[in-house]
Amino acid sequence: MTHFIFDPKASSIILRAVVEGEIARVVSLILDTGSSFTHLPWRVLQAIGYDPGTSKEKVKVVTPSGVEFEP
């Protein structure tokens, strides 16, 4: 099991993770305990060899600012 140490007084908990594809990249993520999905910027996905723009499938994502359909 992996253990993380964080400051309980901090406004956010930031984790480092490896995102794997054709190429692996280390990214920083903010932990959101209420989230159903992990969102990654398109530039990160493109850097590991995945182009979201070519996806025909869309997923409905509810955000604080409204509903979006993302590849």
Contact map, one row per residue, 1 for C-alpha under 8 A:
11100000000000000000000000000000000000000000000000000000000000000000000
11110000000000000000000000000000000000000000000000000000000000000000000
11111000000000000000000000000000000000000000000000000000000000000000000
01111100000000000000000000000000000000000000000000000000000000000000000
00111110000000000000000000000000000000000000000000000000000000000000000
00011111010010000000000000000000000000000000000000000000000000000000000
00001111110010000000000000000000000000000000000000000000000000000000000
00000111110000000000000000000000000000000000000000000000000000000000000
00000011111000000000000000000000000000000000000000000000000000000000000
00000111111110000000000000000000000000000000000000000000000000000000000
00000000111110000000000000000000000000000000000000000000000000000000000
00000000011111000000000000000110000000000000000000000000000000000000000
00000110011111100000000000000110000000000000000000000000000000000000000
00000000000111110000000000011110000000000000000000000000000000000000000
00000000000011111000000000011110000000000000000000000000000000000000000
00000000000001111100000001111000000000000000000000000000000000000000000
00000000000000111110000001111000000000000000000000000000000000000000000
00000000000000011111000111100000000000000000000000000000000000000000000
00000000000000001111100111100000000000000000000100000000000000000000000
00000000000000000111111110000000000000000000000100000000000000000000000
00000000000000000011111100000000000000000000000111000000000000000000000
00000000000000000001111100000000000000000000000110000000000000000000000
00000000000000000001111110000000000000000000001110000000000000000000000
00000000000000000111111111000000000000000000000100000000000000000000000
00000000000000000111001111100000000000000001001100000000000000000000000
00000000000000011110000111110000000000000000000000000000000000000000000
00000000000000011110000011111000000000000000000000000000000000000000000
00000000000001111000000001111100000000000000000000000000000000000000000
00000000000001111000000000111110000000000000000000000000000000000000000
00000000000111100000000000011111000000000000000000000000000000000000000
00000000000111100000000000001111100000000000000000000000000000000000000
00000000000000000000000000000111111000000000000000000000000000000000000
00000000000000000000000000000011111000000000000000000000000000000000000
00000000000000000000000000000001111100000000000000000000000000000000000
00000000000000000000000000000001111111000000000000000000000000000000000
00000000000000000000000000000000011111000000000000000000000000000000000
00000000000000000000000000000000001111100000000000000000000000000000000
00000000000000000000000000000000001111110000000000000000000000000000000
00000000000000000000000000000000000011111000000000000000000000000000000
00000000000000000000000000000000000001111101100000000000000000000000000
00000000000000000000000000000000000000111111100000000000000000000000000
00000000000000000000000000000000000000011111110000110000000000000000000
00000000000000000000000000000000000000001111111000000000000000000000000
00000000000000000000000010000000000000011111111100000000000000000000000
00000000000000000000000000000000000000011111111111110000000000000000000
00000000000000000000000000000000000000000111111111110000000000000000000
00000000000000000000001010000000000000000011111111000000000000000000000
00000000000000000011111110000000000000000001111111000000000000000000000
00000000000000000000111000000000000000000000111111100000000000000000000
00000000000000000000100000000000000000000000111111110000000000000000000
00000000000000000000000000000000000000000100110011111110000000000000000
00000000000000000000000000000000000000000100110001111110000000000000001
00000000000000000000000000000000000000000000000000111110000000000000001
00000000000000000000000000000000000000000000000000111111000000000000000
00000000000000000000000000000000000000000000000000111111110000000000001
00000000000000000000000000000000000000000000000000000111110000000000001
00000000000000000000000000000000000000000000000000000011111000000000001
00000000000000000000000000000000000000000000000000000011111100000000111
00000000000000000000000000000000000000000000000000000000111110000000111
00000000000000000000000000000000000000000000000000000000011111000011110
00000000000000000000000000000000000000000000000000000000001111100011110
00000000000000000000000000000000000000000000000000000000000111110111000
00000000000000000000000000000000000000000000000000000000000011111111000
00000000000000000000000000000000000000000000000000000000000001111100000
00000000000000000000000000000000000000000000000000000000000000111110000
00000000000000000000000000000000000000000000000000000000000001111111000
00000000000000000000000000000000000000000000000000000000000111101111100
00000000000000000000000000000000000000000000000000000000000111100111110
00000000000000000000000000000000000000000000000000000000011110000011111
00000000000000000000000000000000000000000000000000000000011110000001111
00000000000000000000000000000000000000000000000000011011111000000000111
